[in-house]
Amino acid sequence: MKGGAGSGAAGFLAVGPGGPGLRAVVGVPDRGPSAQRESEEPVRTAPGGTAPYT
């Protein structure tokens, strides 16, 4: 994953709980998050965390 077009900076994707749903953030280190989204739908969970879709 690259930062901006032609920047060559490695980016990150972070996913975690966001209330009953899920939160995802993308960005570039030293520049911070560039986008964040949260689901409004509840996410199924299991004792070990988010349940896999089968």
C-alpha contacts under 8 A as a table, 3 or more apart, distances in Angstrom:
res1	aa1	res2	aa2	distance
1	M	10	A	5.97
1	M	11	G	5.68
1	M	12	F	7.55
2	K	5	A	7.38
2	K	7	S	7.24
2	K	8	G	5.86
2	K	9	A	5.50
2	K	10	A	4.91
2	K	11	G	5.51
3	G	6	G	7.87
3	G	7	S	5.99
3	G	8	G	6.46
3	G	9	A	4.91
3	G	10	A	5.82
3	G	11	G	5.35
3	G	27	G	7.36
3	G	28	V	6.00
4	G	7	S	5.29
4	G	8	G	7.62
4	G	9	A	7.50
5	A	8	G	7.77
9	A	28	V	7.00
10	A	28	V	6.51
10	A	29	P	7.79
11	G	26	V	7.22
11	G	27	G	5.58
11	G	28	V	4.37
11	G	29	P	6.76
12	F	26	V	5.56
12	F	27	G	5.47
12	F	28	V	6.01
12	F	29	P	7.52
13	L	24	A	7.03
13	L	25	V	5.76
13	L	26	V	4.55
13	L	27	G	6.86
14	A	24	A	5.63
14	A	25	V	5.17
14	A	26	V	6.41
15	V	22	L	7.19
15	V	23	R	5.67
15	V	24	A	4.43
15	V	25	V	6.52
16	G	22	L	5.96
16	G	23	R	5.36
16	G	24	A	6.60
17	P	20	P	7.28
17	P	21	G	6.34
17	P	22	L	4.80
17	P	23	R	5.72
18	G	21	G	5.15
18	G	22	L	4.66
18	G	23	R	4.82
18	G	38	E	6.44
18	G	39	S	7.62
19	G	22	L	7.20
20	P	40	E	7.72
20	P	41	E	7.25
20	P	42	P	4.78
20	P	43	V	6.35
21	G	38	E	6.89
21	G	39	S	5.15
21	G	40	E	5.81
21	G	41	E	5.55
21	G	42	P	4.46
21	G	43	V	5.03
22	L	38	E	5.64
22	L	39	S	5.31
22	L	40	E	7.94
22	L	42	P	7.75
22	L	43	V	6.66
23	R	36	Q	7.28
23	R	37	R	5.79
23	R	38	E	4.36
23	R	39	S	6.53
24	A	36	Q	5.72
24	A	37	R	5.41
24	A	38	E	6.43
25	V	33	P	6.43
25	V	34	S	7.62
25	V	35	A	5.76
25	V	36	Q	4.36
25	V	37	R	6.56
26	V	33	P	5.64
26	V	34	S	5.91
26	V	35	A	5.46
26	V	36	Q	6.56
27	G	31	R	7.16
27	G	32	G	5.64
27	G	33	P	4.08
27	G	34	S	4.75
27	G	35	A	6.75
28	V	31	R	5.40
28	V	32	G	5.72
28	V	33	P	6.60
28	V	34	S	7.48
29	P	32	G	5.76
31	R	34	S	7.98
33	P	36	Q	7.23
39	S	42	P	7.57
43	V	50	T	7.28
44	R	50	T	6.21
44	R	51	A	5.70
45	T	48	G	7.84
45	T	49	G	5.51
45	T	50	T	4.28
45	T	51	A	4.75
46	A	49	G	5.19
46	A	50	T	5.78
46	A	51	A	5.08
48	G	51	A	7.93
